[in-house]
Amino acid sequence: MTRKHWLIVCFVSFIHLLVFSHRMEVIPFLVDLKDLYGVGYTEVGGLVSSFLLGYAVLQIPAGTLSDRYSPKILIIVGLTTMLVTSILFVFTHSLFFALCLRFIMGASSAMIFSPVIKLISIFTPKEKRGVSIGILEGAAGLAMLITLTVFPFLSSFVEMNILFLFLSLSLFPVSLLFLKLSTKEGIDPTAINQKGIKKSDFLDLFKNKKIQRLMGISFFGLFGLYAFLAWMPTYMESALGYSKQKTGIIMAIMMTAQILAAPLSGKISDLMGQRKSAIIIGSILMAMSSLWLFFFHDQGIYLVVVLIGNGISLSLAPMLALATEIADVKIAGSVISIMNTIGQVGSAISGFIYGMLYDAFGNFQLIWIVCFIAFIIRICFCFGELENHREKYLNVRKKEIRAHS
């Protein structure tokens, strides 16, 4: 890969960092927001779910549009929309209006994510795609590190709305820089004979058995994953009595493990010539972690969060890389959008279900069991033929290396 390719990967990864930060920003403050709006955990959990639901609703349109037209335009529109709605969210005291704004923010993030993956799949060769997407997922881990750890620490000195506003305003210079960079570096894969796909061809993707199994992997994976991402801070603060600062330290360890492991997990899947083995290993790590929390609560919590961080990386980066390789790269945006739509439906449902379980039973034990079951089902979807065998993969890889040389 050239310096230009790495520049594109790093910059769009930074965009992903900001977008993912907006997704996660409310999570450390669910207890505070519950008091602000005067509601229960079921309702305040909707702030997480509404974002994910908006993200899911617009995933497929964003993916197909990125295949047919310019990903650059979608990214600019998404950044602008998120900038406006996130600023409005800072100043609202209405839960209903807040839910609506979070839904629109989620929809705008969908206009960014699929086109970003599309850019990476176009501009990086297959043998480097795993590590490139690993860098992207490392940026997501850094976003979680900032929102789940740095923000709770800073909340001791400034109000949470100031933190939200700072995150929102940071989108403005990034949008301007993206406009300049995209013009200078030619970040627009429409120049590479992108004609998109017909409606009938798009519907045929749902009949592909590998894509059907990828949908199952995504749904149950993200449903279980959000038990850790969205509810671990609340679990430690509300159920275990940890302070925001101690909770932030523990989440920092989890996110640091995820950041360090993300590019490595992508690189490992590149070297192995397959993605599903990494997905299975990551799912096993997270299933084991949920069982540990069920039986032993916070005993060995620091080791558990390291396992979760590694499990996140091994589960997500190879899954995204796999989505770009099941079908032709020209329709990678559509395949990614299908996978993400199903996955984000699982994420959105999880916010309400986990909140309802906690309100009904007053503890997290049932949540960890449901999380464990989700990852076991996910592992089952990985069995059987899901991708090319190593020999076929290496043959394709050799051809691509010769073509690039």
FIKE-394843 format. One record per residue (C-alpha): residue number from 0; chain; x, y, z. Coordinates in Angstrom, 1 decimal. Example, Ala and Ser with C-alpha at 12.3 -4.5 7.8 and 13.67 -1.06 7.14 Angstrom:
<nodes>
[0; 'A'; [12.3; -4.5; 7.8]];
[1; 'A'; [13.7; -1.1; 7.1]];
</nodes>
This chain:
<nodes>
[0; 'A'; [0.0; 0.0; 0.0]];
[1; 'A'; [1.2; 3.5; -0.8]];
[2; 'A'; [1.3; 6.5; 1.6]];
[3; 'A'; [-1.9; 7.8; 0.0]];
[4; 'A'; [-3.7; 4.6; 0.9]];
[5; 'A'; [-2.6; 4.7; 4.5]];
[6; 'A'; [-3.5; 8.4; 4.7]];
[7; 'A'; [-7.1; 7.6; 3.5]];
[8; 'A'; [-7.4; 4.7; 6.0]];
[9; 'A'; [-6.1; 6.8; 8.9]];
[10; 'A'; [-8.3; 9.9; 8.2]];
[11; 'A'; [-11.5; 8.0; 7.6]];
[12; 'A'; [-10.7; 6.0; 10.8]];
[13; 'A'; [-10.6; 9.4; 12.7]];
[14; 'A'; [-14.0; 10.2; 11.3]];
[15; 'A'; [-15.2; 6.9; 12.5]];
[16; 'A'; [-13.8; 7.7; 15.9]];
[17; 'A'; [-15.9; 10.9; 16.2]];
[18; 'A'; [-19.0; 9.2; 14.9]];
[19; 'A'; [-18.6; 6.3; 17.3]];
[20; 'A'; [-18.0; 8.7; 20.2]];
[21; 'A'; [-21.4; 10.2; 19.6]];
[22; 'A'; [-22.9; 6.7; 19.6]];
[23; 'A'; [-21.4; 5.9; 23.0]];
[24; 'A'; [-21.4; 9.4; 24.7]];
[25; 'A'; [-24.6; 8.8; 26.8]];
[26; 'A'; [-23.6; 5.5; 28.2]];
[27; 'A'; [-21.5; 6.6; 31.2]];
[28; 'A'; [-24.3; 9.1; 32.1]];
[29; 'A'; [-27.3; 6.8; 32.0]];
[30; 'A'; [-27.8; 7.2; 35.7]];
[31; 'A'; [-27.5; 11.0; 35.4]];
[32; 'A'; [-29.8; 11.1; 32.4]];
[33; 'A'; [-32.4; 8.9; 34.2]];
[34; 'A'; [-32.5; 11.5; 37.0]];
[35; 'A'; [-32.6; 14.4; 34.5]];
[36; 'A'; [-35.6; 13.1; 32.6]];
[37; 'A'; [-37.3; 11.5; 35.6]];
[38; 'A'; [-37.7; 8.0; 34.0]];
[39; 'A'; [-36.5; 4.4; 34.5]];
[40; 'A'; [-33.7; 2.5; 33.0]];
[41; 'A'; [-36.0; 1.0; 30.3]];
[42; 'A'; [-36.8; 4.5; 29.0]];
[43; 'A'; [-33.3; 6.0; 29.3]];
[44; 'A'; [-31.9; 2.9; 27.6]];
[45; 'A'; [-33.9; 4.1; 24.6]];
[46; 'A'; [-31.2; 6.8; 24.2]];
[47; 'A'; [-28.8; 4.0; 23.2]];
[48; 'A'; [-31.4; 2.1; 21.2]];
[49; 'A'; [-32.9; 5.0; 19.3]];
[50; 'A'; [-29.4; 5.8; 17.9]];
[51; 'A'; [-28.9; 2.2; 16.9]];
[52; 'A'; [-32.4; 2.0; 15.4]];
[53; 'A'; [-31.8; 5.1; 13.2]];
[54; 'A'; [-28.5; 3.6; 12.3]];
[55; 'A'; [-30.1; 0.3; 11.3]];
[56; 'A'; [-33.0; 2.0; 9.3]];
[57; 'A'; [-30.7; 3.9; 7.0]];
[58; 'A'; [-27.9; 1.3; 6.6]];
[59; 'A'; [-29.3; -0.4; 3.5]];
[60; 'A'; [-30.1; 2.9; 1.6]];
[61; 'A'; [-26.6; 4.3; 2.6]];
[62; 'A'; [-24.9; 1.1; 1.4]];
[63; 'A'; [-26.7; 0.9; -2.0]];
[64; 'A'; [-26.2; 4.6; -2.6]];
[65; 'A'; [-22.5; 4.3; -1.9]];
[66; 'A'; [-22.4; 1.5; -4.5]];
[67; 'A'; [-24.3; 3.6; -7.1]];
[68; 'A'; [-23.1; 7.1; -6.4]];
[69; 'A'; [-20.4; 8.9; -4.5]];
[70; 'A'; [-19.5; 7.8; -0.9]];
[71; 'A'; [-17.9; 11.2; -0.5]];
[72; 'A'; [-21.2; 13.0; -0.8]];
[73; 'A'; [-22.9; 10.6; 1.7]];
[74; 'A'; [-20.1; 11.2; 4.2]];
[75; 'A'; [-20.4; 15.0; 3.9]];
[76; 'A'; [-24.2; 14.9; 4.4]];
[77; 'A'; [-23.9; 12.5; 7.3]];
[78; 'A'; [-21.3; 14.7; 9.1]];
[79; 'A'; [-23.4; 17.8; 8.6]];
[80; 'A'; [-26.5; 16.2; 9.9]];
[81; 'A'; [-24.8; 14.7; 12.9]];
[82; 'A'; [-23.2; 18.1; 13.7]];
[83; 'A'; [-26.6; 19.9; 13.8]];
[84; 'A'; [-28.6; 17.2; 15.7]];
[85; 'A'; [-25.9; 16.5; 18.2]];
[86; 'A'; [-25.7; 20.2; 19.2]];
[87; 'A'; [-29.5; 20.3; 19.6]];
[88; 'A'; [-29.3; 17.2; 21.8]];
[89; 'A'; [-27.0; 19.0; 24.2]];
[90; 'A'; [-29.7; 21.7; 25.0]];
[91; 'A'; [-32.9; 19.6; 25.1]];
[92; 'A'; [-34.6; 18.6; 28.4]];
[93; 'A'; [-37.3; 16.6; 26.7]];
[94; 'A'; [-36.9; 12.8; 26.6]];
[95; 'A'; [-39.1; 12.5; 23.5]];
[96; 'A'; [-37.1; 15.2; 21.6]];
[97; 'A'; [-33.9; 13.6; 22.8]];
[98; 'A'; [-35.0; 10.2; 21.5]];
[99; 'A'; [-35.9; 11.8; 18.1]];
[100; 'A'; [-32.5; 13.5; 17.9]];
[101; 'A'; [-30.6; 10.4; 18.8]];
[102; 'A'; [-32.5; 8.5; 16.1]];
[103; 'A'; [-31.5; 11.1; 13.5]];
[104; 'A'; [-27.9; 11.0; 14.7]];
[105; 'A'; [-27.9; 7.3; 14.2]];
[106; 'A'; [-29.3; 7.6; 10.7]];
[107; 'A'; [-26.6; 10.2; 9.9]];
[108; 'A'; [-23.9; 7.8; 11.2]];
[109; 'A'; [-25.2; 5.1; 8.8]];
[110; 'A'; [-24.5; 7.6; 6.0]];
[111; 'A'; [-20.9; 7.7; 7.1]];
[112; 'A'; [-20.0; 4.1; 8.2]];
[113; 'A'; [-20.9; 2.1; 5.0]];
[114; 'A'; [-19.3; 4.6; 2.7]];
[115; 'A'; [-16.2; 4.6; 4.9]];
[116; 'A'; [-15.9; 0.8; 4.6]];
[117; 'A'; [-16.6; 1.1; 0.9]];
[118; 'A'; [-13.6; 3.5; 0.6]];
[119; 'A'; [-11.3; 1.1; 2.4]];
[120; 'A'; [-12.4; -1.9; 0.4]];
[121; 'A'; [-11.8; 0.0; -2.8]];
[122; 'A'; [-8.5; 1.6; -1.9]];
[123; 'A'; [-6.8; -1.3; -0.1]];
[124; 'A'; [-5.8; -4.7; -1.6]];
[125; 'A'; [-7.4; -7.7; -0.1]];
[126; 'A'; [-4.2; -8.9; 1.6]];
[127; 'A'; [-4.1; -5.6; 3.6]];
[128; 'A'; [-7.9; -5.3; 4.1]];
[129; 'A'; [-8.0; -7.0; 7.4]];
[130; 'A'; [-5.4; -4.8; 9.0]];
[131; 'A'; [-6.9; -1.7; 7.4]];
[132; 'A'; [-10.3; -2.5; 8.9]];
[133; 'A'; [-8.6; -3.4; 12.1]];
[134; 'A'; [-7.2; 0.2; 12.3]];
[135; 'A'; [-10.8; 1.4; 11.7]];
[136; 'A'; [-12.0; -0.7; 14.6]];
[137; 'A'; [-9.1; 0.4; 16.7]];
[138; 'A'; [-10.5; 4.0; 16.2]];
[139; 'A'; [-13.8; 2.8; 17.4]];
[140; 'A'; [-12.1; 1.4; 20.5]];
[141; 'A'; [-10.4; 4.7; 21.0]];
[142; 'A'; [-13.8; 6.4; 20.8]];
[143; 'A'; [-15.1; 4.1; 23.5]];
[144; 'A'; [-12.0; 4.8; 25.6]];
[145; 'A'; [-12.6; 8.5; 25.4]];
[146; 'A'; [-16.4; 8.4; 26.0]];
[147; 'A'; [-16.5; 5.6; 28.6]];
[148; 'A'; [-13.4; 6.5; 30.6]];
[149; 'A'; [-12.1; 10.1; 29.9]];
[150; 'A'; [-15.5; 11.6; 29.9]];
[151; 'A'; [-16.5; 10.1; 33.3]];
[152; 'A'; [-13.2; 11.4; 34.7]];
[153; 'A'; [-13.7; 14.9; 33.3]];
[154; 'A'; [-17.3; 15.0; 34.6]];
[155; 'A'; [-15.8; 15.6; 38.0]];
[156; 'A'; [-14.7; 19.0; 36.7]];
[157; 'A'; [-17.2; 20.0; 34.0]];
[158; 'A'; [-20.8; 19.3; 33.3]];
[159; 'A'; [-21.6; 16.4; 30.9]];
[160; 'A'; [-23.4; 18.8; 28.5]];
[161; 'A'; [-20.1; 20.7; 28.0]];
[162; 'A'; [-18.4; 17.4; 27.1]];
[163; 'A'; [-21.2; 16.6; 24.6]];
[164; 'A'; [-20.9; 20.0; 23.1]];
[165; 'A'; [-17.2; 19.8; 22.6]];
[166; 'A'; [-17.6; 16.4; 20.8]];
[167; 'A'; [-20.3; 18.0; 18.6]];
[168; 'A'; [-18.3; 21.0; 17.6]];
[169; 'A'; [-15.3; 18.9; 16.7]];
[170; 'A'; [-17.2; 17.6; 13.7]];
[171; 'A'; [-17.1; 21.0; 12.0]];
[172; 'A'; [-13.3; 21.2; 11.3]];
[173; 'A'; [-13.2; 17.5; 10.4]];
[174; 'A'; [-16.0; 18.1; 7.8]];
[175; 'A'; [-14.0; 20.9; 6.2]];
[176; 'A'; [-10.8; 18.9; 6.2]];
[177; 'A'; [-12.6; 16.0; 4.6]];
[178; 'A'; [-13.8; 18.2; 1.8]];
[179; 'A'; [-10.3; 19.5; 1.2]];
[180; 'A'; [-8.6; 16.1; 1.5]];
[181; 'A'; [-11.2; 14.3; -0.7]];
[182; 'A'; [-10.6; 16.8; -3.5]];
[183; 'A'; [-6.8; 16.7; -3.2]];
[184; 'A'; [-6.4; 13.0; -2.8]];
[185; 'A'; [-9.3; 11.9; -5.1]];
[186; 'A'; [-11.2; 10.1; -2.4]];
[187; 'A'; [-14.1; 9.1; -4.7]];
[188; 'A'; [-14.4; 5.5; -5.9]];
[189; 'A'; [-17.0; 6.5; -8.4]];
[190; 'A'; [-14.1; 7.0; -10.7]];
[191; 'A'; [-13.5; 3.2; -10.7]];
[192; 'A'; [-16.4; 2.1; -12.9]];
[193; 'A'; [-19.0; 2.0; -10.2]];
[194; 'A'; [-22.4; 1.3; -11.7]];
[195; 'A'; [-24.1; -0.1; -8.6]];
[196; 'A'; [-26.5; -3.0; -8.7]];
[197; 'A'; [-30.1; -3.5; -9.8]];
[198; 'A'; [-32.9; -3.9; -7.4]];
[199; 'A'; [-33.3; -7.6; -8.4]];
[200; 'A'; [-29.6; -8.2; -7.8]];
[201; 'A'; [-29.8; -6.6; -4.4]];
[202; 'A'; [-32.7; -8.8; -3.4]];
[203; 'A'; [-30.7; -11.8; -4.6]];
[204; 'A'; [-28.1; -11.0; -1.9]];
[205; 'A'; [-30.6; -12.1; 0.7]];
[206; 'A'; [-30.8; -15.5; -0.9]];
[207; 'A'; [-27.1; -16.0; -0.6]];
[208; 'A'; [-26.6; -18.6; 2.2]];
[209; 'A'; [-23.3; -17.2; 3.2]];
[210; 'A'; [-24.8; -13.7; 3.6]];
[211; 'A'; [-27.7; -15.2; 5.6]];
[212; 'A'; [-25.2; -16.7; 8.0]];
[213; 'A'; [-23.3; -13.5; 8.1]];
[214; 'A'; [-26.5; -11.8; 9.1]];
[215; 'A'; [-26.9; -14.2; 12.0]];
[216; 'A'; [-23.3; -13.7; 13.1]];
[217; 'A'; [-23.9; -9.9; 13.1]];
[218; 'A'; [-27.3; -10.0; 14.9]];
[219; 'A'; [-26.4; -12.2; 17.8]];
[220; 'A'; [-22.8; -10.8; 18.0]];
[221; 'A'; [-23.9; -7.2; 18.4]];
[222; 'A'; [-26.9; -8.2; 20.6]];
[223; 'A'; [-24.5; -9.8; 23.0]];
[224; 'A'; [-21.7; -7.3; 22.6]];
[225; 'A'; [-23.9; -4.4; 23.8]];
[226; 'A'; [-24.3; -6.1; 27.1]];
[227; 'A'; [-20.7; -5.2; 27.6]];
[228; 'A'; [-20.4; -1.9; 25.7]];
[229; 'A'; [-23.7; -0.3; 26.8]];
[230; 'A'; [-24.3; -1.8; 30.3]];
[231; 'A'; [-21.0; -2.5; 31.9]];
[232; 'A'; [-20.6; 1.1; 33.2]];
[233; 'A'; [-24.1; 1.0; 34.6]];
[234; 'A'; [-23.5; -2.5; 36.1]];
[235; 'A'; [-20.4; -1.3; 37.9]];
[236; 'A'; [-21.8; 2.0; 39.0]];
[237; 'A'; [-25.4; 0.9; 40.0]];
[238; 'A'; [-25.1; -2.8; 40.9]];
[239; 'A'; [-21.5; -2.9; 42.3]];
[240; 'A'; [-21.4; 0.6; 43.7]];
[241; 'A'; [-18.3; 1.7; 41.8]];
[242; 'A'; [-17.6; 5.4; 41.4]];
[243; 'A'; [-17.6; 6.9; 37.9]];
[244; 'A'; [-13.9; 7.3; 38.1]];
[245; 'A'; [-13.2; 3.7; 39.1]];
[246; 'A'; [-15.6; 2.6; 36.4]];
[247; 'A'; [-13.8; 4.7; 33.9]];
[248; 'A'; [-10.5; 3.1; 34.8]];
[249; 'A'; [-11.9; -0.4; 34.3]];
[250; 'A'; [-13.5; 0.6; 31.0]];
[251; 'A'; [-10.2; 2.2; 30.0]];
[252; 'A'; [-8.5; -1.2; 30.4]];
[253; 'A'; [-11.1; -2.9; 28.2]];
[254; 'A'; [-10.9; -0.3; 25.5]];
[255; 'A'; [-7.1; -0.2; 25.5]];
[256; 'A'; [-7.1; -4.0; 25.1]];
[257; 'A'; [-9.5; -3.6; 22.2]];
[258; 'A'; [-7.4; -0.8; 20.6]];
[259; 'A'; [-4.2; -2.8; 20.7]];
[260; 'A'; [-5.8; -6.0; 19.5]];
[261; 'A'; [-7.9; -4.5; 16.6]];
[262; 'A'; [-5.2; -4.1; 14.0]];
[263; 'A'; [-3.5; -7.3; 15.2]];
[264; 'A'; [-6.7; -9.3; 14.8]];
[265; 'A'; [-7.2; -8.0; 11.3]];
[266; 'A'; [-3.6; -8.9; 10.5]];
[267; 'A'; [-4.0; -12.4; 11.9]];
[268; 'A'; [-7.0; -13.0; 9.7]];
[269; 'A'; [-5.0; -11.7; 6.7]];
[270; 'A'; [-2.2; -14.2; 7.4]];
[271; 'A'; [-4.6; -17.0; 8.1]];
[272; 'A'; [-6.4; -16.5; 4.8]];
[273; 'A'; [-9.8; -16.7; 6.5]];
[274; 'A'; [-11.9; -14.7; 8.9]];
[275; 'A'; [-14.3; -17.0; 10.6]];
[276; 'A'; [-11.7; -18.6; 12.9]];
[277; 'A'; [-11.0; -15.2; 14.4]];
[278; 'A'; [-14.7; -14.6; 14.8]];
[279; 'A'; [-15.2; -17.9; 16.6]];
[280; 'A'; [-12.3; -17.2; 19.0]];
[281; 'A'; [-13.6; -13.7; 19.8]];
[282; 'A'; [-17.1; -15.1; 20.4]];
[283; 'A'; [-15.7; -17.7; 22.8]];
[284; 'A'; [-13.8; -15.1; 24.8]];
[285; 'A'; [-16.9; -13.0; 25.2]];
[286; 'A'; [-19.1; -16.0; 26.1]];
[287; 'A'; [-16.6; -17.0; 28.8]];
[288; 'A'; [-16.6; -13.4; 30.1]];
[289; 'A'; [-20.3; -13.3; 30.5]];
[290; 'A'; [-20.3; -16.6; 32.4]];
[291; 'A'; [-17.6; -15.3; 34.7]];
[292; 'A'; [-19.6; -12.2; 35.5]];
[293; 'A'; [-22.6; -14.4; 36.2]];
[294; 'A'; [-20.9; -16.7; 38.6]];
[295; 'A'; [-18.1; -14.5; 40.1]];
[296; 'A'; [-19.4; -10.9; 39.7]];
[297; 'A'; [-16.5; -8.5; 40.0]];
[298; 'A'; [-13.9; -11.0; 41.0]];
[299; 'A'; [-10.9; -10.7; 38.6]];
[300; 'A'; [-12.7; -7.8; 36.9]];
[301; 'A'; [-9.5; -6.5; 35.4]];
[302; 'A'; [-8.7; -9.8; 33.7]];
[303; 'A'; [-12.2; -10.1; 32.5]];
[304; 'A'; [-12.3; -6.7; 30.8]];
[305; 'A'; [-9.0; -7.5; 29.0]];
[306; 'A'; [-10.6; -10.7; 27.6]];
[307; 'A'; [-13.6; -8.7; 26.6]];
[308; 'A'; [-11.5; -6.1; 24.8]];
[309; 'A'; [-9.6; -8.8; 22.8]];
[310; 'A'; [-12.9; -10.6; 22.1]];
[311; 'A'; [-14.4; -7.4; 20.7]];
[312; 'A'; [-11.5; -7.0; 18.3]];
[313; 'A'; [-11.4; -10.6; 17.2]];
[314; 'A'; [-15.2; -10.5; 16.6]];
[315; 'A'; [-15.6; -7.2; 14.7]];
[316; 'A'; [-12.7; -6.5; 12.4]];
[317; 'A'; [-12.6; -10.0; 10.7]];
[318; 'A'; [-16.4; -9.8; 10.4]];
[319; 'A'; [-16.3; -6.5; 8.6]];
[320; 'A'; [-13.5; -7.8; 6.3]];
[321; 'A'; [-15.5; -10.9; 5.6]];
[322; 'A'; [-18.4; -8.8; 4.5]];
[323; 'A'; [-16.3; -7.1; 1.8]];
[324; 'A'; [-15.1; -10.4; 0.5]];
[325; 'A'; [-18.3; -12.6; 0.3]];
[326; 'A'; [-19.3; -10.8; -2.9]];
[327; 'A'; [-17.7; -8.6; -5.5]];
[328; 'A'; [-16.0; -5.4; -4.1]];
[329; 'A'; [-18.2; -3.3; -6.3]];
[330; 'A'; [-21.2; -4.2; -4.2]];
[331; 'A'; [-19.4; -4.3; -0.9]];
[332; 'A'; [-21.4; -1.3; 0.3]];
[333; 'A'; [-24.6; -3.3; -0.1]];
[334; 'A'; [-23.4; -6.4; 1.6]];
[335; 'A'; [-22.0; -4.3; 4.5]];
[336; 'A'; [-25.2; -2.4; 4.8]];
[337; 'A'; [-27.2; -5.7; 5.0]];
[338; 'A'; [-24.9; -7.1; 7.7]];
[339; 'A'; [-25.0; -3.8; 9.7]];
[340; 'A'; [-28.7; -3.4; 9.4]];
[341; 'A'; [-29.3; -6.8; 11.0]];
[342; 'A'; [-26.6; -6.3; 13.5]];
[343; 'A'; [-27.9; -2.9; 14.6]];
[344; 'A'; [-31.4; -4.3; 14.9]];
[345; 'A'; [-29.9; -6.7; 17.4]];
[346; 'A'; [-28.1; -3.8; 19.2]];
[347; 'A'; [-31.2; -1.6; 19.3]];
[348; 'A'; [-33.3; -4.5; 20.7]];
[349; 'A'; [-30.6; -5.2; 23.3]];
[350; 'A'; [-31.0; -1.7; 24.8]];
[351; 'A'; [-34.7; -2.2; 25.6]];
[352; 'A'; [-34.4; -5.9; 26.6]];
[353; 'A'; [-31.4; -5.4; 28.9]];
[354; 'A'; [-33.0; -2.3; 30.5]];
[355; 'A'; [-36.3; -4.2; 30.9]];
[356; 'A'; [-34.5; -7.1; 32.5]];
[357; 'A'; [-32.7; -4.9; 35.0]];
[358; 'A'; [-35.9; -3.0; 35.9]];
[359; 'A'; [-37.8; -6.2; 36.4]];
[360; 'A'; [-35.3; -8.2; 38.4]];
[361; 'A'; [-33.1; -5.5; 39.9]];
[362; 'A'; [-29.8; -7.3; 39.0]];
[363; 'A'; [-27.7; -8.1; 36.0]];
[364; 'A'; [-27.5; -11.9; 36.4]];
[365; 'A'; [-30.1; -12.6; 33.8]];
[366; 'A'; [-28.5; -10.1; 31.4]];
[367; 'A'; [-25.2; -12.1; 31.5]];
[368; 'A'; [-27.0; -15.4; 30.8]];
[369; 'A'; [-28.8; -13.9; 27.8]];
[370; 'A'; [-25.5; -12.5; 26.6]];
[371; 'A'; [-23.9; -15.9; 26.9]];
[372; 'A'; [-26.7; -17.6; 24.9]];
[373; 'A'; [-26.4; -14.9; 22.2]];
[374; 'A'; [-22.6; -15.7; 21.7]];
[375; 'A'; [-23.2; -19.5; 21.6]];
[376; 'A'; [-25.8; -19.0; 18.8]];
[377; 'A'; [-23.3; -16.8; 17.0]];
[378; 'A'; [-20.7; -19.4; 17.1]];
[379; 'A'; [-23.1; -21.9; 15.6]];
[380; 'A'; [-23.6; -19.6; 12.6]];
[381; 'A'; [-19.9; -19.8; 11.9]];
[382; 'A'; [-19.8; -23.5; 11.4]];
[383; 'A'; [-19.6; -24.9; 7.8]];
[384; 'A'; [-18.6; -23.2; 4.6]];
[385; 'A'; [-18.5; -19.4; 5.1]];
[386; 'A'; [-15.7; -18.2; 2.9]];
[387; 'A'; [-13.1; -19.5; 0.4]];
[388; 'A'; [-10.7; -22.2; 1.6]];
[389; 'A'; [-7.2; -21.1; 2.3]];
[390; 'A'; [-5.9; -22.5; -1.0]];
[391; 'A'; [-8.4; -20.6; -3.1]];
[392; 'A'; [-7.7; -17.4; -1.0]];
[393; 'A'; [-3.9; -17.7; -1.6]];
[394; 'A'; [-4.4; -18.1; -5.3]];
[395; 'A'; [-6.5; -15.0; -5.5]];
[396; 'A'; [-4.0; -13.2; -3.3]];
[397; 'A'; [-1.1; -14.1; -5.5]];
[398; 'A'; [-2.9; -12.8; -8.6]];
[399; 'A'; [-3.7; -9.5; -6.8]];
[400; 'A'; [-0.1; -9.1; -5.7]];
[401; 'A'; [1.1; -9.6; -9.3]];
[402; 'A'; [-1.5; -7.2; -10.6]];
[403; 'A'; [-0.4; -4.5; -8.1]];
[404; 'A'; [3.3; -5.1; -8.8]];
</nodes>
